[in-house]
């Protein structure tokens, strides 16, 4: 029974820290994912789309 409570707690914590991303000025986040090797996170990958009629000089991304 104790394992069930621990599993429920972990499940609630994972949904509380879900990824949040939103677009700005016509640049939208298409997809985000992380690369895990042997249980360790070694990097993040982000795909952007530009729906604006302007070119984008730079993108600031905070993980």
Secondary structure, DSSP 8 states (H G I E B T S, - for coil): -HHHHHHHHHHHHHHHT------BTTEEEEEEEEEEETTEEEEEEEEEEE-SSS---------
